[in-house]
Amino acid sequence: MDKKNFGFYYGIILIAVGLAVFYRIPQVMLQVETIEFFSRKLFFVRASFYILGGLLILAGGIRIYRNYK
């Protein structure tokens, strides 16, 4: 596999992981709510998960875009 194909497939994997993060947030937040330390910080934890997912999707999109540029 050459470097161009690797960048393309890596971008697809990044997008898939980012989408998986968005899919898992509701289930994980139920578990995080049971932890006493995070009970007052739920907004920040949820925002962090969404930012993480968004950055993963963005990074994958940039990789795929640069691959065909």
N, C-alpha and C positions, 0 to 999 in steps of 0.2 A: 504494500500500500504506500503510495507516494504521499508527500507532504500536503498536497492539495486535497486529496481525498480525506486524509486524516482531519484536516481543519473543518471540512464539511460535516463529517460524521460527528466530530466533537461538538460542533454547533447544534446539531440535532439532539445530541444527548443532553446538552445544557438546557435546551428548550423543554425537553421531556421532563427533566428533573425540576425545572421551574414550575411546570404545570402540575407535577406531582405534589410540590409544596403547597400550591393553592388548593389542591384536592384534599390534602391531609390537615389543613389548618383547623377546620371545625372539630375533627376528632381529637386532635392534640390539645386544643384549647379546653376541652372538657377535662382532660387529665391535668392540665396546668392549673385549672381553677381549684383543684383539690389541694394543691401545695400552698401552705399558709403564707410563705414568703412572697409569692407572686399574686396573692389575692387583691392587693391594692394597685398592682402594676399591670393588670390585664391588658389595658389599652396599649401600653408600650410593647408588651410581648407580642400581641397580635399585629401591631404595626411593624414590628421587626420581622415577623414571618412574611408579611405581605411585601415588604421592601426586599427581603432576600429572594422571594420568588420572582419579583419583577426584575431584579438585577440579573438573575440567572437567565430569564427569558431574553432580556436585552443583550446580554453577552452572547448568547447563542445566535440571536438574530444578526448581531454585528459580525460574528464569525462567518455565518453563511453568506451575508452580503459581501464581505471582503473576499470571500472565496470566488465569487462570480464577477467581481469588479474588474 
